[in-house]
């Protein structure tokens, strides 16, 4: 089994819903499983993007910082890059590109990564302003405290994943993507973008390596209520 065929995931989005936001894996450990990826730090503090084996954190004050390998995540994905499909694109919006991908590839029921490097005429992002120290609040409350950012004519890398509807709760069904500019001055969780010119790489995965925080007693003892889980996740991810 090639390592490029596996999407590694620590935690699930469902465990964030009730506020289980304690970091249970270090960035250094995450990078052992991939050089590209996305996630968040303890307390849902900022938007994490892995590019070329380096973690960049977009913060709610608008700054982007390089993340110390000792920092911890409650939820994150990582993979080793090896494109299954590579496309050159000009003048296309987020909605149009996602529609084209799903129409031209039978990827609806598989996990795949999307990586774009190029020039974007516009990018809109959000960054959740979490709290590194407990007690932590539920996802729906924490996600209300977010800052919105935008940039024009910015060059950078978009990294993220498509997750099948079947796995809502394990992940966020649909596209979940982050962005970091080449100058590391702008980033966050993508709300919208328009690509001027760039290379779109898709990478499908045969395996999902799901790593759970079994050493965290709070996680082991928590009784989950899934009644409104999907609605909370869609709202927090901006997918309503």
TORKOL-4160 file (C-alpha; in steps of 0.2 Angstrom, whole numbers, padded with zeros to 4 digits, m for minus):
240
<pt num="1" X="0000" Y="0000" Z="0000"/>
<pt num="2" X="0008" Y="0016" Z="m0006"/>
<pt num="3" X="0007" Y="0030" Z="0007"/>
<pt num="4" X="0000" Y="0042" Z="m0006"/>
<pt num="5" X="m0015" Y="0032" Z="m0007"/>
<pt num="6" X="m0020" Y="0036" Z="0011"/>
<pt num="7" X="m0029" Y="0051" Z="0019"/>
<pt num="8" X="m0024" Y="0052" Z="0037"/>
<pt num="9" X="m0036" Y="0060" Z="0049"/>
<pt num="10" X="m0034" Y="0064" Z="0067"/>
<pt num="11" X="m0051" Y="0065" Z="0077"/>
<pt num="12" X="m0068" Y="0069" Z="0069"/>
<pt num="13" X="m0078" Y="0084" Z="0066"/>
<pt num="14" X="m0092" Y="0076" Z="0076"/>
<pt num="15" X="m0081" Y="0077" Z="0092"/>
<pt num="16" X="m0079" Y="0096" Z="0090"/>
<pt num="17" X="m0098" Y="0098" Z="0090"/>
<pt num="18" X="m0100" Y="0097" Z="0109"/>
<pt num="19" X="m0083" Y="0106" Z="0112"/>
<pt num="20" X="m0070" Y="0092" Z="0113"/>
<pt num="21" X="m0057" Y="0104" Z="0107"/>
<pt num="22" X="m0042" Y="0098" Z="0117"/>
<pt num="23" X="m0027" Y="0096" Z="0106"/>
<pt num="24" X="m0023" Y="0077" Z="0106"/>
<pt num="25" X="m0009" Y="0076" Z="0092"/>
<pt num="26" X="0006" Y="0087" Z="0089"/>
<pt num="27" X="0009" Y="0095" Z="0073"/>
<pt num="28" X="0026" Y="0086" Z="0072"/>
<pt num="29" X="0016" Y="0069" Z="0073"/>
<pt num="30" X="0004" Y="0075" Z="0060"/>
<pt num="31" X="0018" Y="0079" Z="0048"/>
<pt num="32" X="0024" Y="0061" Z="0049"/>
<pt num="33" X="0008" Y="0057" Z="0039"/>
<pt num="34" X="0008" Y="0070" Z="0026"/>
<pt num="35" X="0016" Y="0086" Z="0019"/>
<pt num="36" X="m0001" Y="0094" Z="0014"/>
<pt num="37" X="m0016" Y="0096" Z="0024"/>
<pt num="38" X="m0028" Y="0106" Z="0035"/>
<pt num="39" X="m0035" Y="0107" Z="0053"/>
<pt num="40" X="m0036" Y="0118" Z="0068"/>
<pt num="41" X="m0026" Y="0120" Z="0084"/>
<pt num="42" X="m0032" Y="0117" Z="0102"/>
<pt num="43" X="m0048" Y="0127" Z="0106"/>
<pt num="44" X="m0052" Y="0129" Z="0088"/>
<pt num="45" X="m0039" Y="0143" Z="0088"/>
<pt num="46" X="m0036" Y="0148" Z="0070"/>
<pt num="47" X="m0035" Y="0139" Z="0053"/>
<pt num="48" X="m0021" Y="0127" Z="0049"/>
<pt num="49" X="m0014" Y="0124" Z="0032"/>
<pt num="50" X="0001" Y="0112" Z="0028"/>
<pt num="51" X="0011" Y="0116" Z="0013"/>
<pt num="52" X="0027" Y="0107" Z="0008"/>
<pt num="53" X="0029" Y="0100" Z="0026"/>
<pt num="54" X="0027" Y="0116" Z="0035"/>
<pt num="55" X="0011" Y="0121" Z="0045"/>
<pt num="56" X="0004" Y="0139" Z="0043"/>
<pt num="57" X="m0009" Y="0146" Z="0055"/>
<pt num="58" X="m0021" Y="0160" Z="0049"/>
<pt num="59" X="m0025" Y="0169" Z="0065"/>
<pt num="60" X="m0041" Y="0179" Z="0069"/>
<pt num="61" X="m0030" Y="0195" Z="0070"/>
<pt num="62" X="m0026" Y="0193" Z="0051"/>
<pt num="63" X="m0009" Y="0187" Z="0054"/>
<pt num="64" X="m0002" Y="0170" Z="0047"/>
<pt num="65" X="0012" Y="0162" Z="0057"/>
<pt num="66" X="0023" Y="0146" Z="0056"/>
<pt num="67" X="0017" Y="0133" Z="0068"/>
<pt num="68" X="0028" Y="0126" Z="0081"/>
<pt num="69" X="0029" Y="0107" Z="0079"/>
<pt num="70" X="0024" Y="0105" Z="0097"/>
<pt num="71" X="0008" Y="0114" Z="0095"/>
<pt num="72" X="m0007" Y="0102" Z="0096"/>
<pt num="73" X="m0023" Y="0099" Z="0086"/>
<pt num="74" X="m0040" Y="0091" Z="0090"/>
<pt num="75" X="m0044" Y="0088" Z="0072"/>
<pt num="76" X="m0033" Y="0088" Z="0056"/>
<pt num="77" X="m0030" Y="0079" Z="0039"/>
<pt num="78" X="m0014" Y="0076" Z="0030"/>
<pt num="79" X="m0008" Y="0067" Z="0015"/>
<pt num="80" X="0008" Y="0065" Z="0004"/>
<pt num="81" X="0005" Y="0073" Z="m0012"/>
<pt num="82" X="0004" Y="0063" Z="m0028"/>
<pt num="83" X="m0009" Y="0070" Z="m0041"/>
<pt num="84" X="m0021" Y="0058" Z="m0049"/>
<pt num="85" X="m0027" Y="0071" Z="m0061"/>
<pt num="86" X="m0019" Y="0088" Z="m0065"/>
<pt num="87" X="m0028" Y="0102" Z="m0074"/>
<pt num="88" X="m0023" Y="0119" Z="m0080"/>
<pt num="89" X="m0037" Y="0132" Z="m0077"/>
<pt num="90" X="m0040" Y="0150" Z="m0081"/>
<pt num="91" X="m0054" Y="0162" Z="m0076"/>
<pt num="92" X="m0065" Y="0150" Z="m0066"/>
<pt num="93" X="m0075" Y="0152" Z="m0050"/>
<pt num="94" X="m0075" Y="0141" Z="m0035"/>
<pt num="95" X="m0093" Y="0135" Z="m0039"/>
<pt num="96" X="m0089" Y="0132" Z="m0057"/>
<pt num="97" X="m0073" Y="0122" Z="m0053"/>
<pt num="98" X="m0082" Y="0111" Z="m0040"/>
<pt num="99" X="m0096" Y="0108" Z="m0052"/>
<pt num="100" X="m0084" Y="0104" Z="m0066"/>
<pt num="101" X="m0074" Y="0092" Z="m0055"/>
<pt num="102" X="m0089" Y="0082" Z="m0049"/>
<pt num="103" X="m0097" Y="0081" Z="m0067"/>
<pt num="104" X="m0081" Y="0075" Z="m0075"/>
<pt num="105" X="m0075" Y="0063" Z="m0062"/>
<pt num="106" X="m0084" Y="0049" Z="m0053"/>
<pt num="107" X="m0078" Y="0055" Z="m0036"/>
<pt num="108" X="m0094" Y="0057" Z="m0027"/>
<pt num="109" X="m0092" Y="0043" Z="m0015"/>
<pt num="110" X="m0073" Y="0044" Z="m0012"/>
<pt num="111" X="m0062" Y="0055" Z="m0002"/>
<pt num="112" X="m0050" Y="0065" Z="m0013"/>
<pt num="113" X="m0038" Y="0080" Z="m0010"/>
<pt num="114" X="m0038" Y="0096" Z="m0020"/>
<pt num="115" X="m0023" Y="0107" Z="m0022"/>
<pt num="116" X="m0022" Y="0123" Z="m0032"/>
<pt num="117" X="m0007" Y="0134" Z="m0034"/>
<pt num="118" X="m0010" Y="0149" Z="m0044"/>
<pt num="119" X="m0015" Y="0167" Z="m0045"/>
<pt num="120" X="m0032" Y="0171" Z="m0038"/>
<pt num="121" X="m0042" Y="0187" Z="m0043"/>
<pt num="122" X="m0051" Y="0186" Z="m0027"/>
<pt num="123" X="m0051" Y="0175" Z="m0011"/>
<pt num="124" X="m0063" Y="0176" Z="0004"/>
<pt num="125" X="m0058" Y="0167" Z="0020"/>
<pt num="126" X="m0064" Y="0166" Z="0038"/>
<pt num="127" X="m0054" Y="0162" Z="0053"/>
<pt num="128" X="m0062" Y="0156" Z="0069"/>
<pt num="129" X="m0056" Y="0165" Z="0085"/>
<pt num="130" X="m0055" Y="0151" Z="0097"/>
<pt num="131" X="m0048" Y="0149" Z="0115"/>
<pt num="132" X="m0032" Y="0139" Z="0118"/>
<pt num="133" X="m0036" Y="0136" Z="0136"/>
<pt num="134" X="m0051" Y="0126" Z="0143"/>
<pt num="135" X="m0065" Y="0126" Z="0147"/>
<pt num="136" X="m0070" Y="0125" Z="0129"/>
<pt num="137" X="m0087" Y="0130" Z="0122"/>
<pt num="138" X="m0097" Y="0119" Z="0109"/>
<pt num="139" X="m0093" Y="0121" Z="0090"/>
<pt num="140" X="m0109" Y="0131" Z="0086"/>
<pt num="141" X="m0104" Y="0145" Z="0099"/>
<pt num="142" X="m0086" Y="0145" Z="0095"/>
<pt num="143" X="m0089" Y="0147" Z="0076"/>
<pt num="144" X="m0099" Y="0162" Z="0079"/>
<pt num="145" X="m0084" Y="0171" Z="0084"/>
<pt num="146" X="m0075" Y="0173" Z="0068"/>
<pt num="147" X="m0066" Y="0186" Z="0057"/>
<pt num="148" X="m0068" Y="0188" Z="0038"/>
<pt num="149" X="m0054" Y="0192" Z="0027"/>
<pt num="150" X="m0052" Y="0195" Z="0008"/>
<pt num="151" X="m0038" Y="0198" Z="m0004"/>
<pt num="152" X="m0037" Y="0202" Z="m0023"/>
<pt num="153" X="m0024" Y="0197" Z="m0036"/>
<pt num="154" X="m0015" Y="0185" Z="m0023"/>
<pt num="155" X="m0004" Y="0171" Z="m0027"/>
<pt num="156" X="m0005" Y="0156" Z="m0016"/>
<pt num="157" X="m0009" Y="0138" Z="m0012"/>
<pt num="158" X="m0027" Y="0131" Z="m0009"/>
<pt num="159" X="m0027" Y="0114" Z="0000"/>
<pt num="160" X="m0042" Y="0104" Z="0005"/>
<pt num="161" X="m0053" Y="0089" Z="0004"/>
<pt num="162" X="m0069" Y="0082" Z="m0003"/>
<pt num="163" X="m0078" Y="0070" Z="0009"/>
<pt num="164" X="m0093" Y="0059" Z="0003"/>
<pt num="165" X="m0110" Y="0063" Z="0011"/>
<pt num="166" X="m0109" Y="0045" Z="0018"/>
<pt num="167" X="m0095" Y="0051" Z="0030"/>
<pt num="168" X="m0104" Y="0067" Z="0037"/>
<pt num="169" X="m0098" Y="0068" Z="0055"/>
<pt num="170" X="m0082" Y="0059" Z="0052"/>
<pt num="171" X="m0078" Y="0074" Z="0041"/>
<pt num="172" X="m0088" Y="0089" Z="0033"/>
<pt num="173" X="m0097" Y="0082" Z="0018"/>
<pt num="174" X="m0092" Y="0091" Z="0002"/>
<pt num="175" X="m0077" Y="0102" Z="0000"/>
<pt num="176" X="m0067" Y="0109" Z="0015"/>
<pt num="177" X="m0052" Y="0119" Z="0009"/>
<pt num="178" X="m0040" Y="0131" Z="0016"/>
<pt num="179" X="m0028" Y="0144" Z="0008"/>
<pt num="180" X="m0011" Y="0152" Z="0012"/>
<pt num="181" X="m0003" Y="0165" Z="0001"/>
<pt num="182" X="0015" Y="0163" Z="m0005"/>
<pt num="183" X="0021" Y="0177" Z="0005"/>
<pt num="184" X="0012" Y="0170" Z="0020"/>
<pt num="185" X="0003" Y="0186" Z="0024"/>
<pt num="186" X="m0015" Y="0180" Z="0020"/>
<pt num="187" X="m0025" Y="0164" Z="0023"/>
<pt num="188" X="m0039" Y="0155" Z="0031"/>
<pt num="189" X="m0054" Y="0143" Z="0028"/>
<pt num="190" X="m0060" Y="0146" Z="0011"/>
<pt num="191" X="m0077" Y="0154" Z="0008"/>
<pt num="192" X="m0076" Y="0159" Z="m0010"/>
<pt num="193" X="m0062" Y="0162" Z="m0023"/>
<pt num="194" X="m0060" Y="0166" Z="m0042"/>
<pt num="195" X="m0045" Y="0158" Z="m0050"/>
<pt num="196" X="m0036" Y="0168" Z="m0063"/>
<pt num="197" X="m0023" Y="0155" Z="m0068"/>
<pt num="198" X="m0017" Y="0140" Z="m0059"/>
<pt num="199" X="m0014" Y="0121" Z="m0058"/>
<pt num="200" X="m0027" Y="0111" Z="m0051"/>
<pt num="201" X="m0022" Y="0094" Z="m0044"/>
<pt num="202" X="m0034" Y="0081" Z="m0038"/>
<pt num="203" X="m0029" Y="0065" Z="m0028"/>
<pt num="204" X="m0040" Y="0051" Z="m0024"/>
<pt num="205" X="m0038" Y="0040" Z="m0009"/>
<pt num="206" X="m0041" Y="0021" Z="m0007"/>
<pt num="207" X="m0038" Y="0022" Z="0012"/>
<pt num="208" X="m0044" Y="0033" Z="0026"/>
<pt num="209" X="m0033" Y="0031" Z="0041"/>
<pt num="210" X="m0044" Y="0037" Z="0056"/>
<pt num="211" X="m0034" Y="0041" Z="0072"/>
<pt num="212" X="m0044" Y="0043" Z="0087"/>
<pt num="213" X="m0039" Y="0052" Z="0103"/>
<pt num="214" X="m0041" Y="0036" Z="0114"/>
<pt num="215" X="m0029" Y="0043" Z="0127"/>
<pt num="216" X="m0040" Y="0058" Z="0131"/>
<pt num="217" X="m0052" Y="0053" Z="0145"/>
<pt num="218" X="m0064" Y="0067" Z="0141"/>
<pt num="219" X="m0067" Y="0059" Z="0124"/>
<pt num="220" X="m0068" Y="0041" Z="0130"/>
<pt num="221" X="m0082" Y="0046" Z="0143"/>
<pt num="222" X="m0092" Y="0058" Z="0133"/>
<pt num="223" X="m0110" Y="0054" Z="0127"/>
<pt num="224" X="m0113" Y="0060" Z="0110"/>
<pt num="225" X="m0130" Y="0067" Z="0104"/>
<pt num="226" X="m0130" Y="0067" Z="0085"/>
<pt num="227" X="m0148" Y="0074" Z="0083"/>
<pt num="228" X="m0142" Y="0091" Z="0077"/>
<pt num="229" X="m0124" Y="0086" Z="0073"/>
<pt num="230" X="m0125" Y="0088" Z="0054"/>
<pt num="231" X="m0133" Y="0105" Z="0055"/>
<pt num="232" X="m0120" Y="0112" Z="0067"/>
<pt num="233" X="m0106" Y="0105" Z="0056"/>
<pt num="234" X="m0113" Y="0113" Z="0040"/>
<pt num="235" X="m0116" Y="0130" Z="0048"/>
<pt num="236" X="m0099" Y="0130" Z="0056"/>
<pt num="237" X="m0091" Y="0126" Z="0039"/>
<pt num="238" X="m0101" Y="0139" Z="0030"/>
<pt num="239" X="m0110" Y="0126" Z="0020"/>
<pt num="240" X="m0128" Y="0131" Z="0024"/>
